[in-house]
């Protein structure tokens, strides 16, 4: 009997740990419906980790079943699970219908920290401006003392081009935020891929892009990133509900993203459906997370213009014109650094209606 068949035998016989292990393996293979079935069977035993794993799968893996996932996360949070409380904080911060959503999110974050979440504690130290926890420290106090206006107010922007519309913002993020994002991204970097126009929304490796990246879905995010996304939305006059998952890009010498467009080209039926269902990718935001490298500019060849921000500076450009149609002048490239490593946060933004904000 092979190791895999033995695992399936034990899972089928009702062994909870085997059910969770089998579900995790199936999840890694992308077989999410089967994975959910095994997580659910393990959760029937009252196993909190199985319930949370199922909730995370429902929230972040296709096919997404958001409301069911949210309900399960809330159930785990009510039982005092620190990770579930942390995810509740992220969900609350994104709920536009929730009154005082950021205060609710911070309350969840404080509760997650009190329950022992190391990630929540580090977030609160950063958000509250503390270096270390005081001897008489209360994580709930830190949550209440966070200056939300500071974290949600974008820095001023300078218009560089009107058509295509390109703006830059000096000091959009602090050095601490930039370091935070690099630290969060490093363990999960993988070879970057591009959309495959011949598949139903799939990805593939391509010589056009040989850097590495990682994305942050609702499960992998944190309130530092969520506050940053809120500032991006205010700068772009768009809604975070239509944002794609945030990504951190990493380049070393010899790595680049060759000239390309960020808008979705309606060249196949599934791409037409994507635009109809999710909106056109109307804008791109880049946050430069470090500046201790040479080269590595963002290049717009049609405009004869390159930009290399200092640490914490941002670049925002609209991929479509005023009528919402794709603008070929937005052709751009991430040039390779000639020395050092380049780190950038990338945020693509969608919009279902055609005109873009003025």
N, C-alpha and C positions, 0 to 999 in steps of 0.2 A: 504494500500500500504506500502510495506517495505521501509526501508531507502535506500536500494540498488536500488530497482526498481524506487524510486522517483528520485534518482541521475541519473539513465539512462534516465528517462523521460525528465528531464531538459536538459541533454546533447543532447538528440535527437532533442529537440525543438530549439537547437542552442545556449544555454547558455554556453559561453566560459569557465567560471570558473568551471562549472559542467563537461565540457568536459575534462579539465585538471585534475580535481579531479578523474574522472572515469579512465582516462588513468594511473594516478599514482597508483590507486588501482589495476588495471589489471597488471601493471608492477610488483608490489609487489607479485602478485600471479604467476608471471612467464609467463603470457599470453602476450608476447611481440608484436606479430603481431597485436592483437586487440588494445593494448596500443598505438602502432604507428599510427593506424588509427585515434584514438581520439586526440592524440597530433597534428596530421596533420590537422584535422578539426579545432582545436583551433588556430593553426598557420595561417590558412587561414584568420583569423580575423586581422592578423598583430601582434599577441601576441608574443613578443620576448621570454618570459619564456617558452612558448609552443614549439617554434622553437628550443630553446636550449635543452629542455628536450627530444625532439625527436632526436636531434643530439647525445646526450649522450647515449640514448638507442641504437641507431644504432652503436655507437662506442664500447659499452661495454657489450651489452646483445646479447645473441644468438637468431637468426642467425646474426652475425656481418655483417654489410654492411659499411665497413670502408670509402670508398671514398665518399659515399653519406653523411655519418656523418661528414666527414671533410669539405665537401662543405657547410653544414649547419652551422657548427661552425664558419667557416670563414665569412659567411653571418652575423651571430650574432655579431662577432667581429668587422666587418666593421660598424655596427650600434652602436659600443661603449660599448658593454656588457663586464663588467670586467671579469666575469667567463669564457666567451668565449675566451677572450684574453689570460687568463691563460691557458686554454686547448690548444690554438694555440702554446703557448710556449712549452708545453710538446710534442706536435706533431712535431714541428720544430726540437727539440733536438733529435728526433728519426729518422729523415729523412736523411738517408745516402746519398741521391742524392742531397741534398740541400747544396749549397756552403755556407761556413761560418755558418753552421747550429746553432752552439752554440751562436754566436753573434746575429743571428736572433731570437733565443729563448729568449735570455736576453732582446732584444728589446721588444718583446711581453710581457715579464714579467714586464718590466718597465712601459709599457702602461697600463697593468692590474693594477699595483700599483697606477698609476696616476688616474685611473678611480675608485679607492676606494677599490680594493680587499685587504682585511686584510691578507689573506694567501700570496698573492704575496709580500706584504710589509714585512712580517716576513721572507720570503725566501730571499729577497734582503738584509735585514739586516744581516742575517746569511752568505750569500754568499760574501757580501762585507766586512764582519768583523766588522760592526758597532754594537754598543749596542743599540743606540736610533737614531731616526731621528733628524738631526740638525735643528735649526730654519729656516735656509735658504736652507732647504733640497730639492733636486730634485731626484725623483726616477729614472729618466732617467740617471742622473749622476752616481748613484749607479750601475745601470745596466752596464754602460760603464766601470766602475772601477773594476768590478769583475775579479780576477786573475784566468783565465780559466786554465792555466797550473797547478796551485796548486790543483784545484778541479778535474782535469781529470787525474792526474798522480798517478798511484798506488804505494803503499809502497813496498819496497823489500820483497821478500818471501824466506822462508827456506824450502827445500825439507825434509820431514820427512820419507817418504817411496817412493820407486820407483815403486813397484808393490803390491798393487794398488798405483797409484801416489797420494800422499797427500802432500800438502804444507800448511804452516802457514805464516801469515803476521802480524807482530807486528805493532800496530798503524795504521792499514789500514784506519780507520775512526777516526775523532776527537770526543771528548766528546760531543761537541755541536751537531754534526750530530746524535750521538746515542740518545741524549736526544730528539732531533727533531723527530726521528722515533718513539720513545716510545709515545711521545705526540700525534703524528698523528694517531697511531694505537689504543690507549686506547679507544676512543669513539665507535669503530666499532668491538671490539672483540666479537667473537662468539665461541661456542663449535667447536673444530677441527673435521674434518671428513677425511675419507680415500676414495680412489677410490674403487668403487664397480665393481669387475671383472665380475659380472653377468648382469650389465646394460650397456647401450650404453653411456659410459663416465660419468655416474652419480656418486654421492658421497653418503656415508652413515656413520653413527656413528659406532664405533667399539671399543671394549675394549682395542685394541692395543694402542689406543691413546686417552687420556682424558684431554689434555691441551686445551687451547683456541688459536685462531689465527685470523688474518684478512689479506686480500690480497689487492693489489693496482693495479687496472686496469688503463688504459690510462686516464680515467676521474678523478680518485681519486689520481693520482700521483702528484708529484711536481718536480721542477728542482733540489732540493737537492738530492732526490732519483734518478733522472735520471743521475746526475753526478756520483753518487755512482755506478749505473749500468754500466756506461761507464768504470769506473776503474776496475770493476769486469771483464768486457769483455777483457780488456787489460791484466789483470793478467792471465785469462784462455785462451787467444788467440782464443776467440770465438766472435760471433757477437750478439749484443743486439737484433737484429731482431728475433733471435731464442730463446730468453729468455721467460720463462713463467712469469706470473705476480709475482712480488715480494710479499713476505709474512712476517709478523712479528708474531713470536710465543711467547706465554706467558705461563709460568709454575709457579704453586704454590706448596708447599709441598704436596706430594701425587700424583702429576701429572707427566706423563711421555709419551714418545713415545717409545714403546717396540721395540726390535730388528726388523729391516725391511730393505728392499732394496729400493733405489730411482729409479733404472732403471725400465723401463716398461717391464713387462714380457709378451711375446706374447702367452698368454694362451687362448685367445678367438679371434674370427674374428675381433671384433671391436678394440681390442688392436693391432692386426696386422695392421689394417688400420691406427690407430693412429700413429704408428711408421713410416709407409710408408708416411703419409701425413705431419707429424710434426717433424719427426726425433726421434731418441732415446734420452732419458734423460741421457746425457753423463756425466754431472758434477753437483756437488752440492757445493754451497758457503754458509757459515754461518758466520755472523758477530755478535759478542757478544756485546750486547748493554749495559750491566751492569755487575758488578762483586761483588756486595754487597749481595751475597747469598752463602750458603754452599751446597756442592754436585752439582748436575746438570751437570755433565760432559757429553761430547759427547763420547760414548763408542764404540770401534770397537772390539768386542769379538774375532773375528777370528785372529786379530793382537795382542791381549793382550795389547791394548793401549787405553788410555783415554786422552781427551784434554779438558781443561777448560781455555778459553782465558780471558785475562783481558779486561776491557771496551775498545772497539775500535779494538780489535784483530780479525783476520779472519782465517777461516779454509776453504780450498778448496780441494775437493777430486773428482777424476774421478770415475764414477760408472761402467765404461767399461775399458777393456784392450786396448792395442795398436792397436788391429785389429778391435775394436769397439764392441766386444761381451761383454755382461754383465759379471761382475766380482763378484762372490759370496763372495770374501774376503772383499767386501765393506759393508757387513752387519754391521749396526750400530744402536745405540739407543740414544735417548735423556733421560738421567737419571733424576729422580726427584730431585729437591732441597730439602734438609732437613731443611733449614731455609731460609726465604726470598723469593723474586720473581725473576724469571729468564726471561730475555727478549733477543730474538735472531731474527735477520733478516735472512730469508732463501731465496736463489735464485737458482731455478733449471734451468739448461741450456740444450738446445736441440742441436742436430747436425744431419743433414740429410745424410751426407757422413760418411763412416764408420771409417777411421782412426782418431785418436785424435791428437791434437797438441803435439809435443815432449816437 
